[in-house]
Amino acid sequence: MLPAPHAASPTPEAEAFVRFCYQRRRVGWPELYDEMCAVATRGLFHGMGHDALAEIGVGFSLFETPRLAQLVSRIVAEEQAARRAARAALIEATRTADEEPVAAVNLLAGAA
């Protein structure tokens, strides 16, 4: 089977598929490839199997794996950066919340 022609950039649906698979199993390439194959085989992403995924730019053939690996690497990096940012924001919010009572006590102590 020849690889299906694809656009130069991945479709939003292809990106959504990779994100879906990454959220199911937070691993990188090539481990995520196994998860994507399992999801495609079972039609777990919007009922889409291998053929439907090929139509949106997700191909599993030997010829298409370099492009898929590149997409996976980008998506994994974006997801990890988003998680780091969310974690940093949570830590900052927690630290600010912890400092507010101290500031209030210091303010009250200064007023006395």
PEMO-V970806 format. One record per pair of residues at least 4 apart in sequence whose ideal C-beta (glycine too) atoms are under 7 Angstrom apart, sorted by the first residue. I is the first residue (numbers start at 1). GAP is how many residues later the second one is. D is the distance in Angstrom with one decimal. If there is no record, write none. Layout:
# PEMO-V970806
i=I gap=GAP d=D
i=I gap=GAP d=D
This chain:
# PEMO-V970806
i=1 gap=60 d=6.8
i=3 gap=56 d=5.9
i=3 gap=58 d=5.6
i=3 gap=60 d=4.3
i=3 gap=61 d=5.2
i=4 gap=50 d=5.0
i=4 gap=55 d=6.2
i=6 gap=51 d=4.7
i=7 gap=4 d=6.8
i=7 gap=50 d=6.5
i=10 gap=4 d=4.2
i=10 gap=5 d=5.6
i=10 gap=47 d=5.3
i=10 gap=61 d=5.1
i=11 gap=45 d=5.0
i=11 gap=46 d=4.8
i=12 gap=4 d=6.2
i=13 gap=4 d=6.5
i=13 gap=43 d=4.1
i=14 gap=4 d=6.7
i=14 gap=42 d=5.2
i=14 gap=43 d=4.2
i=14 gap=44 d=4.9
i=14 gap=57 d=6.7
i=15 gap=4 d=6.3
i=15 gap=60 d=6.3
i=16 gap=4 d=6.2
i=17 gap=4 d=6.5
i=17 gap=28 d=5.2
i=17 gap=36 d=6.4
i=17 gap=41 d=5.5
i=18 gap=4 d=6.1
i=18 gap=53 d=5.8
i=18 gap=54 d=5.7
i=18 gap=57 d=4.5
i=19 gap=4 d=6.2
i=19 gap=56 d=5.8
i=19 gap=60 d=6.8
i=20 gap=4 d=6.7
i=20 gap=25 d=5.2
i=21 gap=4 d=6.9
i=21 gap=11 d=6.0
i=21 gap=14 d=4.9
i=21 gap=15 d=4.7
i=21 gap=18 d=5.4
i=22 gap=4 d=6.2
i=22 gap=10 d=6.3
i=22 gap=53 d=6.2
i=22 gap=54 d=6.1
i=22 gap=57 d=5.7
i=24 gap=11 d=6.1
i=25 gap=7 d=6.8
i=25 gap=10 d=4.5
i=27 gap=4 d=3.8
i=27 gap=5 d=5.3
i=28 gap=4 d=6.1
i=28 gap=48 d=5.2
i=29 gap=4 d=6.3
i=29 gap=40 d=5.0
i=29 gap=43 d=4.8
i=29 gap=44 d=6.1
i=32 gap=4 d=6.1
i=32 gap=40 d=5.4
i=33 gap=4 d=6.4
i=34 gap=4 d=6.5
i=35 gap=4 d=6.3
i=36 gap=4 d=6.2
i=37 gap=4 d=6.2
i=37 gap=23 d=6.2
i=38 gap=4 d=6.3
i=39 gap=5 d=4.5
i=39 gap=6 d=5.5
i=40 gap=9 d=5.9
i=40 gap=10 d=5.0
i=40 gap=13 d=5.4
i=40 gap=20 d=7.0
i=43 gap=4 d=4.8
i=43 gap=5 d=6.2
i=43 gap=6 d=5.1
i=48 gap=4 d=3.8
i=48 gap=5 d=5.2
i=49 gap=4 d=6.9
i=50 gap=4 d=6.3
i=50 gap=10 d=6.4
i=51 gap=4 d=6.9
i=53 gap=5 d=4.0
i=54 gap=4 d=6.6
i=54 gap=5 d=5.3
i=58 gap=10 d=6.7
i=59 gap=5 d=3.1
i=59 gap=9 d=6.6
i=60 gap=4 d=6.6
i=64 gap=4 d=5.8
i=65 gap=4 d=5.8
i=66 gap=4 d=6.5
i=67 gap=4 d=6.6
i=68 gap=4 d=6.2
i=69 gap=4 d=6.3
i=70 gap=4 d=6.6
i=71 gap=4 d=6.2
i=72 gap=4 d=6.0
i=73 gap=4 d=6.3
i=74 gap=4 d=6.4
i=75 gap=4 d=6.2
i=76 gap=4 d=6.2
i=77 gap=4 d=6.3
i=78 gap=4 d=6.3
i=79 gap=4 d=6.4
i=80 gap=4 d=6.3
i=81 gap=4 d=6.3
i=82 gap=4 d=6.3
i=83 gap=4 d=6.2
i=84 gap=4 d=6.3
i=85 gap=4 d=6.3
i=86 gap=4 d=6.4
i=87 gap=4 d=6.4
i=88 gap=4 d=6.2
i=89 gap=4 d=6.2
i=90 gap=4 d=6.2
i=91 gap=4 d=6.2
i=92 gap=4 d=6.2
i=93 gap=4 d=6.3
i=94 gap=4 d=6.3
i=95 gap=4 d=6.3
i=96 gap=4 d=6.7
i=99 gap=4 d=6.0
i=100 gap=4 d=6.4
i=101 gap=4 d=6.4
i=102 gap=4 d=6.3
i=103 gap=4 d=6.2
i=104 gap=4 d=6.3
i=105 gap=4 d=6.1
i=106 gap=4 d=6.4
i=107 gap=4 d=6.6
i=108 gap=4 d=6.7
